[in-house]
Amino acid sequence: MIRHSGRFSLMLGILLALVPDASGRILLEGGSLRLDISPEGRVTSLQASDTRTEHVWTAAPMPIAAVYRGGQMAVGSQENYAEFELPVYRGGQCFPASAASLSGDQLTIQFAKANVTATYQITRGSHYLAFKLLSLEGDPIDRIDLVQLRVKRLPCLGPWINVAYDDQFGICLCGGNVKTTAGMRQEGEYVDMRALATRDVGLEGATAVLFGCPNPKEQFLDVMEVVERDFKMPTGAKNRRSPAQRYSYLWCSPTPGDVDQYIAVAKRAGFRMILFSYTGFTEGAGHFRFNQRFPRGVDDLKTVADRIRSAGLAVGIHIHYSKADRTDAYVTPVPDERLRQARTFWLSAAVDEKADTLTVNENPAGCTRDQDRRILKIGTELIAYRDYTTEPPYRFLGCERGYLKTAASAHVAGESAGLLDVDDWVKFIRFDQNTDIQDETARRLAEIINATGPYDMVYFDGAEDVHDPFWYHVANAQYRVYRLLEPSPPVCEAAMSGHFSWHIMSRGNAYDLPGAHLKSFCHEISCRTAPIRALDFTRIEFGWIFALYPDMGPDALEYVLSRGAAWDCPMSLRLTLAQVAAHPRAEDCFDTIKTWEDARLSGQITAAQRTLLQTLDPREYEYVKTWHAVFLPRWIDTWSKTPFQDQEHHLFVNEGGAYELVPIREVPSVADGRVQAFLFSRASQPDDTYVVLWARQGEMKLTLSVPPERLTVMRPFGTSLSVERGTSNVVVPVGSRRYLRLAGLDTEQALQILKEAR
């Protein structure tokens, strides 16, 4: 039997004493929403308070709550996690609410077949209803759906924050703290929305917050700000309105000696922010000890950060926070007990310090055989194994003793051998989130960040590198760091998020964009993700672009920038000074970034143009709703082998000083592929054809068979360049990007001229 009780006080909340009517019907009203619950515990009505519009799917009313017992978690680990999908128990039993009653501000729900009674405290705020689980009486359970609703399908569904809405009204059912998750599942003409808690995280104290919102596209963030304030959550709604959300960033590794050079690159390319990584100034994740490039430690880092700020740029920092580098003091020479052990075995026989075989009681079947991930911890020794047997006697074979500079020692029978949770990126060992090692690391990070801040952005890398319960540890590991940052950064990014992370991660989905297939990846992944995250009132970041690859032209960056502009989203580019110096078209790439960034941030990209740039069929957006359940290698055969096909666009400043956006068409194999060229037309000059082109490498002269009087060469657009003019041809110097105007020639004629170019 379990019995717990508690008291709940909410600053600025208004406690509501309600009584049911004579029939036992319970009416709860908060803000813009009215919720009716029958005495049998079913949701019979959910209405907008002012219009009385009914939102419940009345054909199949849903119990207000349900409890679960037994079974196995089917969703919850990195291997099978679909982002924002609710944890599912399979093989167990679900017990829906059988009765509900209200006394004062306490709601009692019975689950008769489970022999469980739940007591909630109901709080009515100015904009919401809150349901806090005070106690559970009866037999133990594994999960409780605190509040569940079945609502009519609305056109906009934001699964991350769990909101359904149209232009007139929205319904949000979210968690009120980090131990409460929420999500939705679409079922034909209706949507099931739930807020829930699980036993392995904690049941009592879990809180669901329900609110309605008129004109949600304009007012949702206003209402969520109130919810976040009242429940002392991170200010995700407020942060989403920060101007810094729109800033693209240069990712680099400046030192006090070269930071001014990176500032110059950032300004040249039109970036408003510089982000640097802990890898540039520390020896690695874990203890984050400063490296030799920063001999004065915090003082050197503060010098770098302050120089960036004084140049008028925002500053961001990239961190790994949930794991330690294998060279860190958490791992070697004495491994910390709080490193996560994925499995535990028990030695069935004693071994000395030289034995290369370990015999254990348990079957090692399923243990990793991946190179550099095969590590056992026995006491203070790490042991790398080559293989294992899956038939008795169970043995780990080919053991390398004293691995990672730990001390080899003898071990007695009955001693435990833990399989370390080695990251997919094998340089890291993951933390046990059920210990205080995450808090210890968070304090070290906060010490560095708070002393050298304030920062406009923090990137929480490796968010997926936690263990079960996955939905909880993804968000909670982030929160354990974020809550120590003073002041809290307005922009946070991560590639993985839990429900509660919405309040921390104000921007998301910074995918690693490969150079060889940059356009295809952006089209298949980022372009499909941006509209889905927009439904959650969130931008994504159209990056990371890891370098200016030698064969990358400005067209690749322009495609990413144009698709980001379609949703008013930023991008990022990782660069070193050496890469800048070595790239043949670096200046053209910087011109492209600056043109798009200046136009987007100054509001020069119109709503009609943004719609024009959204070239995907809306039905294709469904494609990436479960992106994080499918990791990158599984996508390579799809997007890297499919020819890139999409309408590309070019943005330039015309002869009148205005931004002009035009569709472009690539011309393949100009001058045996040594020249990259795109055709376009202009509404203001319908009889002419234009070309933007550049040499892939170096400088060259391109001979075009065109009457000289019909050709104008420009760099920049509107400024003519001198060329060698013959009787029936023109010799054009080609290196960096320039424009051709072919007067009175149509597209097919221009194509022929370029195909014959020598």
PAMI-18500 format. One record per residue (C-alpha): residue number from 1; residue in one letter; chain; x, y, z. Coordinates in steps of 0.02 Angstrom, whole numbers, always signed. Each point is the difference from the previous one (the first is absolute). Last residue first. Layout:
REM residues N
NUM,A,A,X,Y,Z
...
REM end
This chain:
REM residues 758
758,R,A,+1785,+1405,-3695
757,A,A,-186,+36,+6
756,E,A,-107,-106,-116
755,K,A,-117,-57,+140
754,L,A,-9,+179,+63
753,I,A,-55,+70,-168
752,Q,A,-127,-139,-22
751,L,A,-76,+32,+170
750,A,A,-13,+186,-37
749,Q,A,-94,-37,-160
748,E,A,-118,-116,+93
747,T,A,-32,+130,+135
746,D,A,-41,+143,-119
745,L,A,+118,+128,-72
744,G,A,-44,+185,-19
743,A,A,+142,+58,+112
742,L,A,+107,-135,+80
741,R,A,+46,+73,+169
740,L,A,+142,-91,+85
739,Y,A,+33,+4,+187
738,R,A,+157,-32,+103
737,R,A,+63,-118,+134
736,S,A,+187,-15,+25
735,G,A,+109,-64,-140
734,V,A,-57,+30,-177
733,P,A,+77,+120,-125
732,V,A,-121,+12,-148
731,V,A,+61,-13,-179
730,V,A,-139,+58,-117
729,N,A,-51,-69,-168
728,S,A,-63,+52,-170
727,T,A,+119,+139,-52
726,G,A,+107,-6,+154
725,R,A,-21,+85,+168
724,E,A,+123,-23,+143
723,V,A,-91,+47,+160
722,S,A,-16,+151,+115
721,L,A,-112,-20,+151
720,S,A,-168,+84,+25
719,T,A,-74,+42,+171
718,G,A,-186,-39,+11
717,F,A,+21,-165,+91
716,P,A,+167,-3,+86
715,R,A,+91,-42,-109
714,M,A,-77,+15,-172
713,V,A,+28,-67,-176
712,T,A,-112,+72,-138
711,L,A,-30,-98,-160
710,R,A,-112,+42,-149
709,E,A,+117,+126,-80
708,P,A,+140,-131,-2
707,P,A,-99,-120,-112
706,V,A,+9,-167,+90
705,S,A,+114,-150,-18
704,L,A,+70,+2,+177
703,T,A,+186,-21,+39
702,L,A,+37,-28,+184
701,K,A,+163,+61,+73
700,M,A,+58,-83,+160
699,E,A,+34,+32,+185
698,G,A,+22,-121,+144
697,Q,A,-118,-143,+38
696,R,A,-187,-25,-19
695,A,A,-10,+149,-116
694,W,A,-153,+109,+25
693,L,A,-171,+29,-78
692,V,A,-162,+99,+14
691,V,A,-89,+9,-167
690,Y,A,-137,+116,-60
689,T,A,-122,-14,-144
688,D,A,-80,+151,-82
687,D,A,-171,+32,-78
686,P,A,-93,+2,+166
685,Q,A,+107,+139,+76
684,S,A,-97,+61,+153
683,A,A,-73,-173,+32
682,R,A,+175,-70,+7
681,S,A,+66,-163,-72
680,F,A,+123,-124,+69
679,L,A,+139,-117,-55
678,F,A,+126,-85,+114
677,A,A,+185,-36,-30
676,Q,A,+143,-95,+82
675,V,A,+157,+2,-106
674,R,A,+132,-138,-6
673,G,A,-129,-130,-50
672,D,A,+69,-29,-174
671,A,A,-16,+185,-40
670,V,A,-181,+3,+61
669,S,A,-45,-176,+52
668,P,A,-178,+27,+63
667,V,A,-101,+161,-13
666,E,A,-97,+21,+162
665,R,A,-168,+87,-4
664,I,A,-40,+147,+113
663,P,A,-159,+69,+79
662,V,A,+19,+186,+40
661,L,A,+2,+106,+156
660,E,A,+46,+185,-11
659,Y,A,+63,+105,+145
658,A,A,+0,+185,-43
657,G,A,+150,+111,-37
656,G,A,-68,+59,-167
655,E,A,+127,-100,-101
654,N,A,-56,-158,+90
653,V,A,+53,-73,+166
652,F,A,-3,-188,-18
651,L,A,-100,-151,+56
650,H,A,+7,-161,-101
649,H,A,-125,-142,+3
648,E,A,+1,-188,-25
647,Q,A,-149,-103,-57
646,D,A,+26,-175,+62
645,Q,A,+72,-163,-63
644,F,A,+156,-78,+75
643,P,A,+31,-170,-77
642,T,A,-38,-138,+127
641,K,A,+155,-94,+53
640,S,A,+46,+109,+150
639,W,A,-178,+23,+63
638,T,A,-61,-179,+10
637,D,A,+153,-111,+18
636,I,A,+67,+120,+132
635,W,A,-157,-1,+106
634,R,A,+35,-156,+104
633,P,A,+173,+65,+40
632,L,A,-76,+160,+75
631,F,A,-103,-72,+140
630,V,A,-182,-46,-9
629,A,A,-102,+28,+158
628,H,A,+60,+181,+0
627,W,A,-88,+32,-164
626,T,A,-170,-55,+64
625,K,A,-97,+150,-63
624,V,A,+117,+2,-148
623,Y,A,-109,-54,-145
622,E,A,-160,+80,+63
621,Y,A,+58,+161,-83
620,E,A,-21,-80,-172
619,R,A,-186,+36,+1
618,P,A,+40,+185,+0
617,D,A,+75,-19,-175
616,L,A,+175,+71,+12
615,T,A,+47,+163,-87
614,Q,A,-12,+117,+149
613,L,A,+104,+135,-87
612,L,A,-152,+74,-86
611,T,A,-89,+11,+167
610,R,A,+147,+98,+70
609,Q,A,-9,+113,-153
608,A,A,-183,+37,+30
607,A,A,+34,+39,+183
606,T,A,+134,+123,-53
605,I,A,+187,-20,+24
604,Q,A,+60,+177,+36
603,G,A,-34,-13,+187
602,S,A,+168,+68,+54
601,L,A,+53,-169,+69
600,R,A,-43,-91,-161
599,A,A,+82,+123,-120
598,D,A,+160,+21,+101
597,E,A,+14,-188,+27
596,W,A,-32,-42,-183
595,T,A,+125,+123,-69
594,K,A,+128,-37,+135
593,I,A,-4,-187,-31
592,T,A,+19,+19,-188
591,D,A,+140,+129,+13
590,F,A,+92,-116,+121
589,C,A,-11,-144,-124
588,D,A,+63,+113,-139
587,E,A,+146,+52,+111
586,A,A,+41,-181,+40
585,R,A,+5,-49,-183
584,P,A,+172,-81,-13
583,H,A,-1,-68,+179
582,A,A,+174,-13,+75
581,A,A,+3,+162,+102
580,V,A,-172,-31,+73
579,Q,A,+44,-179,+42
578,A,A,+158,+58,+89
577,L,A,-99,+126,+101
576,T,A,-108,-141,+63
575,L,A,-185,-15,-36
574,R,A,-164,-73,+60
573,L,A,-152,+76,-85
572,S,A,-170,+29,+78
571,M,A,-176,+31,-61
570,P,A,-146,+110,+52
569,C,A,-188,-25,-23
568,D,A,-127,+123,-69
567,W,A,-103,-148,-65
566,A,A,+32,+28,-185
565,A,A,+161,+87,+50
564,G,A,+70,-169,+53
563,R,A,-39,-68,-171
562,S,A,+89,+147,-81
561,L,A,+151,-16,+115
560,V,A,+19,-186,-35
559,Y,A,-13,+25,-189
558,E,A,+115,+150,+7
557,L,A,+133,-100,+92
556,A,A,+3,-129,-138
555,D,A,-2,+137,-134
554,P,A,+152,+86,+79
553,G,A,+108,-143,-61
552,M,A,+64,-149,+97
551,D,A,+142,-93,-87
550,P,A,+130,+42,+133
549,Y,A,-121,-30,+145
548,L,A,-45,+158,+93
547,A,A,-23,-91,+163
546,F,A,-119,-90,+118
545,I,A,-166,+68,-56
544,W,A,-103,-26,+157
543,G,A,-126,+60,-48
542,F,A,-173,+65,-45
541,E,A,-46,+43,+180
540,I,A,-179,-37,+46
539,R,A,-127,+128,+54
538,T,A,-132,-35,+130
537,F,A,-184,+43,+24
536,D,A,-41,-186,+16
535,L,A,-83,+3,-172
534,A,A,+161,+80,-60
533,R,A,+89,-160,+52
532,I,A,-99,-94,-132
531,P,A,+30,+133,-131
530,A,A,+189,-4,+28
529,T,A,+19,-190,+0
528,R,A,-38,-34,-182
527,C,A,+119,+132,-67
526,S,A,+133,-57,+123
525,I,A,-5,-183,-47
524,E,A,-25,-43,-185
523,H,A,+35,+170,-76
522,C,A,+146,+42,+117
521,F,A,+74,-172,-29
520,S,A,-17,+14,-188
519,K,A,+77,+175,-3
518,L,A,+150,-48,+107
517,H,A,+39,-165,-84
516,A,A,+190,+7,-9
515,G,A,+18,+124,+142
514,P,A,-96,-96,+132
513,L,A,-124,+98,+108
512,D,A,+7,-50,+183
511,Y,A,-177,+37,+59
510,A,A,-40,+148,+110
509,N,A,-175,-55,+47
508,G,A,-55,+127,+128
507,R,A,-28,+175,+64
506,S,A,-71,+58,+166
505,M,A,+65,-154,+89
504,I,A,-35,+34,+185
503,H,A,-190,+10,+16
502,W,A,-23,-122,-143
501,S,A,+119,-117,+94
500,F,A,-146,-51,+111
499,H,A,-66,-110,-142
498,G,A,+168,-81,-33
497,S,A,+127,+66,-122
496,M,A,+133,-61,-120
495,A,A,+106,+99,-124
494,A,A,+31,+136,+127
493,E,A,-9,+189,-3
492,C,A,-15,+135,+131
491,V,A,-30,+184,-33
490,P,A,-49,+125,+136
489,P,A,+145,-53,+112
488,S,A,-38,-10,+187
487,P,A,+86,+135,+98
486,E,A,+69,-85,+97
485,L,A,+11,-182,-55
484,L,A,-36,-123,+141
483,R,A,-175,-47,-60
482,Y,A,+69,-43,-173
481,V,A,+117,-137,+58
480,R,A,-123,-109,+96
479,Y,A,-132,+48,-128
478,Q,A,+95,-79,-144
477,A,A,+22,-161,+98
476,N,A,-184,+9,+46
475,A,A,-63,+16,-178
474,V,A,+92,-148,-76
473,H,A,-12,-94,+166
472,Y,A,-190,+3,+3
471,W,A,-46,-60,-173
470,F,A,+142,-126,+6
469,P,A,-51,-94,+155
468,D,A,+121,-72,-40
467,H,A,+176,+57,-45
466,V,A,+84,+158,-59
465,D,A,+98,+46,-156
464,E,A,-144,+77,-99
463,A,A,+42,+176,+59
462,G,A,+176,-20,-71
461,D,A,+21,+186,-26
460,F,A,-87,+132,+105
459,Y,A,+37,+159,-100
458,V,A,-1,+154,+111
457,M,A,-49,+171,-66
456,D,A,+3,+184,+43
455,Y,A,+135,-22,+129
454,P,A,+27,+117,+147
453,G,A,+130,-56,+30
452,T,A,+179,-44,+47
451,A,A,-21,-40,+185
450,N,A,-176,-69,-21
449,I,A,+55,-117,-140
448,I,A,+153,-70,+89
447,E,A,-81,-28,+171
446,A,A,-160,-59,-85
445,L,A,+98,-135,-90
444,R,A,+80,-57,+162
443,R,A,-167,+0,+90
442,A,A,-80,-100,-140
441,T,A,+139,-129,+13
440,E,A,-39,-26,+184
439,D,A,-186,-3,-36
438,Q,A,+24,-136,-132
437,I,A,+112,-98,+119
436,D,A,-140,+5,+131
435,T,A,-65,-175,-37
434,N,A,-154,-64,-92
433,Q,A,+64,+78,-162
432,D,A,+140,-129,-8
431,F,A,+121,+92,-112
430,R,A,+57,-52,-173
429,I,A,+177,-42,-53
428,F,A,+66,+101,-148
427,K,A,+136,-24,-133
426,V,A,-105,-138,-76
425,W,A,-122,+112,-90
424,D,A,-141,-126,+18
423,D,A,+29,+29,+186
422,V,A,+68,-133,+116
421,D,A,-121,-58,+134
420,L,A,+124,-103,+101
419,L,A,-37,-184,+21
418,G,A,+13,-31,+187
417,A,A,+97,-143,+78
416,S,A,-52,-42,+177
415,E,A,+107,-102,+120
414,G,A,-71,-170,+46
413,A,A,+164,-91,-30
412,V,A,+148,+108,+48
411,H,A,+94,+126,-104
410,A,A,+187,+26,-24
409,S,A,+61,+170,-60
408,A,A,+36,+100,-158
407,A,A,+18,+187,+32
406,T,A,-88,+119,-118
405,K,A,+94,+73,-148
404,L,A,-146,-12,-121
403,Y,A,-7,-191,+20
402,G,A,+87,-79,+149
401,R,A,-27,-173,-74
400,E,A,-36,-36,-182
399,C,A,-120,-147,-3
398,G,A,+3,-118,-147
397,L,A,-158,-90,+54
396,F,A,-149,+39,+111
395,R,A,-69,-166,+58
394,Y,A,-164,-88,+33
393,P,A,+30,-184,+39
392,P,A,-126,-30,-67
391,E,A,-54,+56,-174
390,T,A,-4,+182,-57
389,T,A,+189,+23,-7
388,Y,A,+86,+168,-3
387,D,A,+108,+111,-111
386,R,A,+152,+116,-1
385,Y,A,-15,+65,+178
384,A,A,+65,+166,+68
383,I,A,+24,+3,+189
382,L,A,-14,+153,+111
381,E,A,+62,-16,+178
380,T,A,-63,+96,+152
379,G,A,-120,-134,+56
378,I,A,-39,-103,-153
377,K,A,-50,+108,-149
376,L,A,-26,-83,-169
375,I,A,+33,+83,-168
374,R,A,-49,-58,-175
373,R,A,-40,+169,-79
372,D,A,+168,+22,-88
371,Q,A,-54,-109,-149
370,D,A,-182,-50,+9
369,R,A,-37,-173,+69
368,T,A,-131,+66,+118
367,C,A,-83,-112,+126
366,G,A,-154,-89,-69
365,A,A,+46,-171,+67
364,P,A,+111,+18,+154
363,N,A,-84,-148,+88
362,E,A,+15,+20,+189
361,N,A,+111,-92,+125
360,V,A,+165,+70,-60
359,T,A,+169,-67,-56
358,L,A,+131,+130,-46
357,T,A,+140,-45,-120
356,D,A,+163,+95,-28
355,A,A,+69,-32,+174
354,K,A,+147,+112,+46
353,E,A,-62,+86,+159
352,D,A,-59,-163,+77
351,V,A,-174,-72,-24
350,A,A,-127,-76,+121
349,A,A,-143,-101,-70
348,S,A,-187,+27,-26
347,L,A,+21,+187,-24
346,W,A,-166,+90,+8
345,F,A,-73,+96,-146
344,T,A,-83,+171,-8
343,R,A,-73,+87,-153
342,A,A,-6,+177,-69
341,Q,A,+121,+68,+130
340,R,A,-10,+189,+10
339,L,A,+148,+94,+68
338,R,A,-40,+43,+180
337,E,A,+131,-115,+77
336,D,A,+136,+110,-75
335,P,A,+142,-84,-90
334,V,A,+171,+18,+81
333,P,A,+139,+40,-124
332,T,A,-107,+45,-94
331,V,A,-186,+17,-33
330,Y,A,-64,+146,+103
329,A,A,+175,+74,-14
328,D,A,-29,+28,-186
327,T,A,+88,-98,-137
326,R,A,-159,-97,-44
325,D,A,-89,+166,-22
324,A,A,-146,+14,+120
323,K,A,-187,-7,-28
322,S,A,-162,+97,+23
321,Y,A,+65,+178,-25
320,H,A,+71,+23,-173
319,I,A,+8,+187,-28
318,H,A,-9,+133,-135
317,I,A,+11,+185,+47
316,G,A,-83,+151,-77
315,V,A,+44,+184,-13
314,A,A,-96,+143,-83
313,L,A,+98,+122,-106
312,G,A,+25,+187,+24
311,A,A,+190,-3,-7
310,S,A,+3,+27,+188
309,R,A,-95,-163,+19
308,I,A,+130,-98,-100
307,R,A,+142,+79,+99
306,D,A,-91,-42,+162
305,A,A,-13,-184,-46
304,V,A,+184,-16,-45
303,T,A,+60,+95,+154
302,K,A,-119,-101,+109
301,L,A,+79,-159,-66
300,D,A,+173,+64,+39
299,D,A,-49,+48,+178
298,V,A,-88,-166,+26
297,G,A,+159,-97,-33
296,R,A,+157,+107,-4
295,P,A,+91,-128,-106
294,F,A,-141,-9,-128
293,R,A,+79,-86,-150
292,Q,A,+83,-119,+123
291,N,A,-167,-78,+50
290,F,A,-125,+48,+134
289,R,A,-71,-143,+103
288,F,A,-179,-42,-46
287,H,A,-26,-128,+140
286,G,A,-109,-113,-106
285,A,A,+20,+50,-181
284,G,A,+173,+30,-72
283,E,A,+168,+86,+15
282,T,A,-81,+170,-2
281,F,A,+5,+158,-107
280,G,A,-47,-53,-177
279,T,A,-95,-157,+48
278,Y,A,-114,+109,+109
277,S,A,-71,+61,-164
276,F,A,-16,+173,-74
275,L,A,-152,+92,-66
274,I,A,+13,+167,-88
273,M,A,-160,+98,-32
272,R,A,-68,+132,-119
271,F,A,+72,-81,-156
270,G,A,+8,+111,-154
269,A,A,+142,-92,-86
268,R,A,+125,+143,+17
267,K,A,-55,+27,+179
266,A,A,+34,-181,+46
265,V,A,+167,-1,-92
264,A,A,+56,+160,+88
263,I,A,-50,-71,+169
262,Y,A,+99,-156,-41
261,Q,A,+154,+106,-34
260,D,A,-27,+96,+162
259,V,A,-6,-164,+97
258,D,A,+173,-48,-60
257,G,A,+115,+24,+150
256,P,A,-128,-8,+139
255,T,A,-54,-167,-73
254,P,A,-141,-35,-122
253,S,A,-75,-171,-34
252,C,A,-137,+22,-131
251,W,A,-187,-12,-29
250,L,A,-65,+151,-95
249,Y,A,-180,+31,+46
248,S,A,-170,+36,-73
247,Y,A,-106,+117,+104
246,R,A,-190,-15,-4
245,Q,A,-20,-59,+179
244,A,A,+111,+145,+53
243,P,A,-147,+119,-24
242,S,A,-79,-81,+154
241,R,A,-182,-49,-24
240,R,A,+32,-186,+26
239,N,A,+84,+46,+163
238,K,A,-163,+59,+77
237,A,A,-86,-165,-38
236,G,A,+148,-105,+58
235,T,A,+14,+87,+168
234,P,A,+61,-144,+106
233,M,A,-134,-66,+120
232,K,A,-52,+81,+162
231,F,A,-178,-68,-11
230,D,A,-81,+172,+5
229,R,A,+127,+79,-116
228,E,A,-3,-142,-126
227,V,A,-190,+1,-5
226,V,A,-6,+189,-21
225,E,A,+127,-5,-141
224,M,A,-102,-140,-78
223,V,A,-148,+118,-13
222,D,A,+98,+133,-92
221,L,A,+85,-132,-109
220,F,A,-170,-61,-59
219,Q,A,-66,+174,-38
218,E,A,+32,+38,-184
217,K,A,-15,-171,-83
216,P,A,-115,-50,+142
215,N,A,-142,+120,-39
214,P,A,-94,-56,+156
213,C,A,+102,-113,+116
212,G,A,-60,-143,+106
211,F,A,+97,-71,+145
210,L,A,+44,-162,+86
209,V,A,+148,-25,+116
208,A,A,+45,-175,+62
207,T,A,+102,-22,+158
206,A,A,+104,-142,+71
205,G,A,+20,+25,+187
204,E,A,-31,-182,+43
203,L,A,+51,-115,-143
202,G,A,+189,-9,-11
201,V,A,+129,-37,-134
200,D,A,-7,-191,-1
199,R,A,-184,+7,+49
198,T,A,-52,+93,-156
197,A,A,-91,+165,-28
196,L,A,-125,+57,-129
195,A,A,-77,+139,-102
194,R,A,-105,-64,-143
193,M,A,-79,+60,-162
192,D,A,-96,-119,-115
191,V,A,-41,+80,-167
190,Y,A,-158,-24,-102
189,E,A,-54,-26,-179
188,G,A,+123,-140,-38
187,E,A,+97,-44,+158
186,Q,A,+136,+127,+31
185,R,A,+108,-32,+152
184,M,A,+50,+135,+121
183,G,A,+130,+44,+127
182,A,A,+38,+39,+180
181,T,A,+136,-28,+128
180,T,A,+2,+35,+186
179,K,A,+159,-17,+103
178,V,A,+69,+163,-71
177,N,A,-142,+105,+68
176,G,A,-171,+68,-50
175,G,A,-22,-120,-146
174,C,A,-104,+54,-147
173,L,A,-178,-9,-65
172,C,A,-28,+139,-125
171,I,A,-163,+40,-90
170,G,A,-9,+133,-136
169,F,A,-132,+116,-69
168,Q,A,-45,+109,-149
167,D,A,+135,-27,-132
166,D,A,+10,-186,+35
165,Y,A,+75,-93,+146
164,A,A,+71,-158,+80
163,V,A,+141,+16,+128
162,N,A,+113,-132,+76
161,I,A,+160,+100,+29
160,W,A,+97,-117,-116
159,P,A,-152,-67,-95
158,G,A,-54,+166,-76
157,L,A,-156,-43,-101
156,C,A,-78,+129,-115
155,P,A,-155,-48,-102
154,L,A,-109,-49,+149
153,R,A,-60,-177,+26
152,K,A,-139,-10,+126
151,V,A,+60,-33,+175
150,R,A,+28,-156,+104
149,L,A,+73,+56,+165
148,Q,A,+111,-80,+130
147,V,A,+51,+70,+168
146,L,A,+113,-83,+128
145,D,A,+41,-148,-111
144,I,A,+74,-104,+138
143,R,A,+142,-123,-17
142,D,A,+76,-150,+88
141,I,A,-132,-33,+133
140,P,A,+6,-62,+180
139,D,A,-162,-57,+85
138,G,A,-108,+121,+96
137,E,A,+15,+183,+39
136,L,A,+85,+131,-107
135,S,A,+34,+176,+60
134,L,A,+16,+184,-44
133,L,A,+2,-8,-190
132,K,A,-4,+180,-59
131,F,A,-132,+48,-128
130,A,A,+13,+179,-64
129,L,A,-134,+100,-90
128,Y,A,+55,+149,-102
127,H,A,-3,+186,-44
126,S,A,-25,+98,+161
125,G,A,+48,-152,+100
124,R,A,-120,-131,+62
123,T,A,+81,-129,+109
122,I,A,-69,-175,+25
121,Q,A,+88,-111,+127
120,Y,A,-9,-180,-52
119,T,A,-42,-159,+94
118,A,A,+21,-169,-83
117,T,A,-89,-160,+54
116,V,A,+64,-171,-53
115,N,A,-75,-174,+10
114,A,A,+44,-29,-183
113,K,A,-176,-50,-49
112,A,A,-72,+145,+99
111,F,A,+106,+141,-70
110,Q,A,-66,+141,+107
109,I,A,+30,+184,-28
108,T,A,-8,+127,+141
107,L,A,+11,+186,-40
106,Q,A,+49,+116,+140
105,D,A,-35,+187,-7
104,G,A,-158,-10,+104
103,S,A,-61,-178,-12
102,L,A,-14,-69,-176
101,S,A,-46,-174,-57
100,A,A,+52,-118,-138
99,A,A,-40,-182,-38
98,S,A,+60,-143,-110
97,A,A,+163,+71,-68
96,P,A,+81,-114,-127
95,F,A,+107,-152,+47
94,C,A,+133,-47,-127
93,Q,A,+85,-169,+16
92,G,A,+172,-59,-51
91,G,A,+68,-83,-157
90,R,A,+55,+162,-76
89,Y,A,+28,+163,+91
88,V,A,+21,+154,-111
87,P,A,+101,+155,+41
86,L,A,-71,+148,-97
85,E,A,+76,+51,-165
84,F,A,+85,+171,+6
83,E,A,+149,-61,-101
82,A,A,-13,-180,-54
81,Y,A,+107,-104,+115
80,N,A,+40,-179,-49
79,E,A,+189,-9,+16
78,Q,A,+18,+150,+114
77,S,A,-111,-77,+131
76,G,A,-178,+40,+53
75,V,A,-129,-85,-105
74,A,A,-59,-177,+32
73,M,A,+8,+6,+190
72,Q,A,-48,-172,+58
71,G,A,-155,-73,+77
70,G,A,-62,+20,+177
69,R,A,-126,+128,+61
68,Y,A,-77,+151,-81
67,V,A,-113,+138,+65
66,A,A,-128,+104,-94
65,A,A,-70,+177,+6
64,I,A,-143,+111,-60
63,P,A,-84,-149,-82
62,M,A,-27,+33,-186
61,P,A,-162,+33,-90
60,A,A,-24,-99,-163
59,A,A,-122,+88,-116
58,T,A,+19,+157,+105
57,W,A,+170,+47,-68
56,V,A,+20,+146,+119
55,H,A,+28,+172,-76
54,E,A,-170,+83,+25
53,T,A,-10,+185,-42
52,R,A,-78,+90,+148
51,T,A,+53,+166,-81
50,D,A,+68,+88,+154
49,S,A,+56,-144,+111
48,A,A,+71,-108,-139
47,Q,A,-71,-171,+37
46,L,A,+57,-170,+57
45,S,A,-147,-115,+35
44,T,A,-40,-176,+59
43,V,A,+170,-51,+67
42,R,A,-37,-163,+89
41,G,A,+26,-37,+185
40,E,A,-163,-90,+35
39,P,A,-63,+153,+93
38,S,A,+18,+93,-166
37,I,A,+140,+124,-33
36,D,A,-30,+168,-83
35,L,A,+145,+115,-47
34,R,A,-25,+184,-40
33,L,A,+143,+97,-81
32,S,A,+49,+182,-25
31,G,A,+83,+28,+169
30,G,A,-49,-139,+116
29,E,A,-165,-90,+17
28,L,A,-30,-167,+81
27,L,A,-176,-72,-1
26,I,A,-27,-166,+88
25,R,A,-165,-92,-25
24,G,A,-61,-84,+159
23,S,A,-183,+12,-52
22,A,A,-35,+134,+130
21,D,A,+139,+111,-65
20,P,A,+182,-27,+46
19,V,A,+85,+118,+120
18,L,A,+145,+113,-35
17,A,A,+122,+91,+111
16,L,A,+129,+81,-114
15,L,A,+174,+40,+59
14,I,A,+71,+147,-95
13,G,A,+180,-15,-55
12,L,A,+119,+148,+22
11,M,A,+124,-112,+89
10,L,A,-61,-179,+2
9,S,A,-22,-96,+161
8,F,A,-15,-188,+2
7,R,A,-15,-111,+152
6,G,A,+47,-183,+6
5,S,A,-62,-177,+28
4,H,A,+65,-174,-28
3,R,A,-79,-172,+18
2,I,A,+56,-158,-84
1,M,A,-60,-177,+36
REM end
